[in-house]
Amino acid sequence: MKRAVIIYNPSSGKELATEYKDRVIEVLEFMQYEVSTKETTGPEDATRFAKEACEEKIDFVVGMGGDGTINELVNGIAEQDHMPLFSFIPLGTVNDFARALGIPLDAETAIEALKVGKEKTVDIGKIGSSYFMNIVAIGEIASKVADTSVESKTRLGSLAYLLEGTKAILQDNEVTMTITHDHGKWDGNMTLVLIALTNSVGGFEKLAPDAKVDDGFLHVFIVHESGIPGFLRVGTKLLQGKIAEDDGVDYIKTSKVHIETSEELFCNVDGDERNCTPVEIKVLPRHLRVLVPVKLENI
């Protein structure tokens, strides 16, 4: 019999993950899987459990949690000798990867959607020795967004990220950056760099409207204009899905970048902050085997 493991964060989904887990077990058993479960209790547990699933040659890994938990799971599966099928039940505030893949944001619907899924291979990104599914943001704005409190995210959702970003814009910070990419080199001052794999970032699904989960590219947006007027204009273009058309933004489509900066900067990687520049970032094209829903009409 095929084997599946559920790796879940019990504090996700307003602490309803444990209740949802029982329904996921029922669905996976209906799908003819022998099911086991792993509950996370701290940072990187999900990564460790996912690596163990690969070592044990588990057929299917199902995650339950927010973007942070899903990122940990991807970090456990990426570049392993055995690559299990992967899917997840989104239980976070923003759920960008679920949005990009078309996985329902409602947990109960997402659980039922497992029954009508098909396998799709999708890109992931590699930054240094770790991995990401959605976005790398570099600059003071990225640092501020990483500091967004859990309370703000719960109360305001995507708006919380925007408000924290505005605080950094007001500081008017610029850093000199050199970006080496597939087509050459970019040099100049920047306030923010966004490196997106998908079209959904911070709950906004129009940052990179042309980005596909399996197109093999990083979509790099370099914001080189600071101050409130520029921020308002760029923000308007973002909401319209036209940020690449703004004069204060340069857009590069590439499979890899090497980034150097005049001072060490923080990176916000799928919502988690870390020191990172200088840094190498690349795409692992069609690397992750994901079960995504194909029909939801009867759910």
Secondary structure, DSSP 4 states (H G I P E B T S, - for coil): -EEEEEEE-TTHHHHTHHHHHHHHHHHHHHTTEEEEEEE--STTHHHHHHHHHHHTT-SEEEEEE-HHHHHHHHHHHTT-SS--EEEEEE-SSS-HHHHHHT--SSHHHHHHHGGGEEEEEEEEEEETTEEESSEEEESHHHHHHHT--HHHHHHHTHHHHHHHHHHHHHHT--EEEEEEETTEEEEEEESEEEEESSS-BTTBTTSSTT--TTS--EEEEEE---SHHHHHHHHHHHHTT-GGGSTTEEEEEESEEEEEESS--EEEETTEEEE--SEEEEEEEEEEEEEEES--TT-
